[in-house]
Amino acid sequence: MTASEEVKKKGLNLFSAGKVKKDFETDRRTHFSVQGETEKHSVIFDKEKNNWSCDCRYFALTQKMCSHIVAAELLTKE
């Protein structure tokens, strides 16, 4: 899953502003909270499927990587 340059920039801004945190982790998934522009979003990384998901409208409509996923992914690489 790849993100557009605009989405990457938004995700980097969320990450840099400290708006992403890891909530908890299990053997199968890692759960994150990301404070977006207007509301908090839940981002999940499924370790077994190597797959990201987010509860935001952009992800639901497009199934493309959103800024919230980019921010969570940056936190995992920190």
C-alpha positions as CSV (number, residue, x, y, z in Angstrom):
1,M,0.0,0.0,0.0
2,T,1.5,3.3,-1.0
3,A,0.5,6.9,-0.2
4,S,0.4,10.0,-2.4
5,E,2.9,12.7,-1.7
6,E,0.1,14.9,-0.1
7,V,-1.0,12.0,2.2
8,K,2.7,11.4,3.2
9,K,3.1,15.1,4.0
10,K,0.0,15.1,6.2
11,G,1.1,11.9,7.9
12,L,4.5,13.4,8.6
13,N,2.9,16.5,10.1
14,L,0.7,14.4,12.4
15,F,3.7,12.3,13.5
16,S,5.9,15.4,14.0
17,A,3.2,17.1,16.1
18,G,3.0,14.1,18.4
19,K,-0.6,13.2,17.4
20,V,0.0,9.5,17.2
21,K,0.3,7.0,20.0
22,K,0.5,3.2,20.3
23,D,-2.5,2.1,22.4
24,F,-1.7,-1.6,22.8
25,E,-0.2,-4.6,21.1
26,T,-1.2,-8.3,20.9
27,D,0.5,-11.2,19.1
28,R,-1.6,-10.5,16.0
29,R,-2.3,-6.7,16.0
30,T,-0.9,-3.3,17.0
31,H,-3.5,-0.6,17.8
32,F,-2.8,3.1,17.4
33,S,-4.8,6.3,18.1
34,V,-4.2,9.2,15.8
35,Q,-5.6,12.7,16.4
36,G,-6.7,14.0,13.0
37,E,-7.8,17.5,12.1
38,T,-11.3,17.1,13.6
39,E,-11.4,13.7,15.3
40,K,-9.4,10.8,16.7
41,H,-9.0,7.8,14.5
42,S,-8.2,4.1,15.2
43,V,-5.4,2.6,13.1
44,I,-4.7,-1.1,13.3
45,F,-1.7,-3.0,11.9
46,D,-2.5,-6.7,11.3
47,K,0.8,-8.6,11.7
48,E,-0.4,-11.8,10.2
49,K,-1.7,-10.2,7.0
50,N,1.0,-7.4,7.0
51,N,-2.0,-5.0,6.5
52,W,-2.9,-1.6,7.8
53,S,-6.5,-0.3,8.3
54,C,-8.0,2.9,9.6
55,D,-11.6,3.9,10.6
56,C,-11.4,7.3,8.7
57,R,-13.7,8.1,5.8
58,Y,-10.8,8.4,3.3
59,F,-9.6,4.8,3.9
60,A,-13.2,3.5,4.0
61,L,-14.0,5.0,0.6
62,T,-10.7,4.5,-1.2
63,Q,-9.0,1.6,0.6
64,K,-5.8,3.6,0.1
65,M,-3.2,4.6,2.7
66,C,-4.4,7.6,4.7
67,S,-2.3,10.2,6.6
68,H,-3.3,8.4,9.9
69,I,-1.7,5.1,8.7
70,V,1.4,7.0,7.5
71,A,1.7,8.6,11.0
72,A,1.3,5.3,12.8
73,E,3.8,3.6,10.4
74,L,6.4,6.4,11.2
75,L,5.9,5.8,14.9
76,T,6.8,2.1,14.4
77,K,10.0,3.0,12.6
78,E,11.1,5.5,15.3
